Amino acid sequence: MPPRISTDAGRAALAEVAAGEAPRAATATAVRYLLQLLAEKAPGHTVEVRVPPFGAVQVLEGPRHTRGTPPNVVETDAATWIALATGREQWADAAADGRIHASGTRADISDLLPLRP
């Protein structure tokens, strides 16, 4: 398991991203911090949320997934994930634009967003 990102480090990375032109390391930290918050908010192993190349978490209680492609997957890019998780964008809008790829009956995690870091 990767080391826990502190609240201060996560918020600092989010501030850098919000200011624009953030270095890749700040974007990676912001994405991972928000994924960490999601996993804390909705622990479980039913839905895999992927933000390549920066990270992925499994969330929501229910059937555990252990091998192969999970039946419930959400995948998006870093900018979209940060916007969704911070409330700057709505799930429905990003999905309609094709920036969220969600498959499976439990892949709509819109009720968990925004995370309010």
C-alpha positions in Angstrom: 0.0 0.0 0.0 1.4 3.4 -0.9 2.3 5.8 1.9 -0.6 8.0 3.1 -0.6 11.6 1.7 -1.0 14.1 4.5 -3.8 16.6 4.4 -1.3 19.5 4.1 0.6 17.8 1.2 -2.7 17.0 -0.6 -4.1 20.5 -0.2 -0.8 22.0 -1.3 -0.8 19.9 -4.5 -4.4 20.8 -5.2 -3.6 24.5 -4.8 -0.7 24.1 -7.3 -3.0 22.4 -9.8 -5.7 25.0 -9.3 -3.2 27.8 -10.0 -2.4 26.2 -13.4 0.7 24.8 -15.0 1.4 22.4 -12.1 4.4 20.1 -12.4 3.6 16.5 -13.0 4.6 15.6 -9.4 2.0 18.0 -8.0 -0.7 16.6 -10.3 0.2 13.0 -9.3 0.0 14.0 -5.6 -3.3 15.7 -6.1 -4.8 12.7 -7.9 -3.5 10.2 -5.4 -4.7 12.4 -2.5 -8.2 12.6 -3.9 -8.3 8.8 -4.6 -7.2 8.3 -1.0 -10.1 10.5 0.2 -12.5 8.5 -1.9 -11.2 5.2 -0.5 -11.7 6.6 3.0 -15.2 7.8 2.2 -16.4 4.6 0.6 -14.2 1.7 1.6 -14.6 -1.6 -0.2 -13.6 -3.6 -3.2 -16.5 -3.5 -5.6 -15.6 -0.6 -8.0 -12.2 0.2 -9.3 -11.5 3.9 -9.9 -8.6 4.4 -12.3 -6.8 7.7 -13.1 -3.9 6.6 -15.3 -1.0 6.8 -15.0 -1.2 8.2 -11.4 -3.3 5.7 -9.4 -6.3 3.5 -8.8 -8.4 2.5 -5.8 -11.1 0.0 -5.1 -14.1 1.4 -3.3 -17.7 0.5 -2.2 -18.7 -2.4 -0.1 -20.0 -5.5 -1.9 -18.5 -8.4 -3.8 -14.7 -8.4 -3.6 -12.8 -8.4 -6.8 -9.3 -10.0 -6.8 -8.2 -11.1 -10.3 -8.6 -9.9 -13.9 -10.6 -7.0 -15.1 -13.0 -5.9 -12.4 -16.8 -5.9 -13.3 -17.2 -2.3 -12.2 -14.6 0.2 -13.4 -14.4 4.0 -13.6 -11.6 5.5 -15.6 -10.8 9.1 -16.4 -7.9 11.5 -16.9 -6.2 13.5 -14.1 -7.8 16.8 -14.9 -11.3 15.4 -15.1 -10.8 13.4 -11.9 -9.6 16.5 -10.0 -12.5 18.6 -11.3 -15.1 15.9 -10.3 -13.6 15.3 -6.9 -13.4 19.0 -6.0 -16.8 19.8 -7.3 -15.7 22.0 -10.2 -17.4 19.6 -12.6 -20.5 17.4 -12.5 -20.4 13.7 -13.3 -23.2 13.9 -15.9 -21.4 16.6 -17.9 -18.0 14.7 -17.9 -19.8 11.4 -18.8 -21.7 13.1 -21.6 -18.5 14.5 -23.0 -16.9 11.0 -22.9 -14.3 11.9 -20.4 -15.5 9.3 -17.9 -15.5 5.6 -19.0 -17.7 3.7 -16.5 -18.7 0.1 -16.9 -20.6 -2.1 -14.6 -23.9 -1.8 -12.7 -22.2 0.0 -9.7 -19.8 2.2 -11.6 -21.7 5.4 -11.2 -20.0 7.0 -8.2 -21.5 10.4 -8.7 -23.2 10.2 -5.3 -19.8 10.1 -3.6 -18.6 13.3 -5.3 -17.4 16.0 -4.7 -15.1 14.9 -1.9 -14.6 18.3 -0.3 -10.9 18.0 0.5 
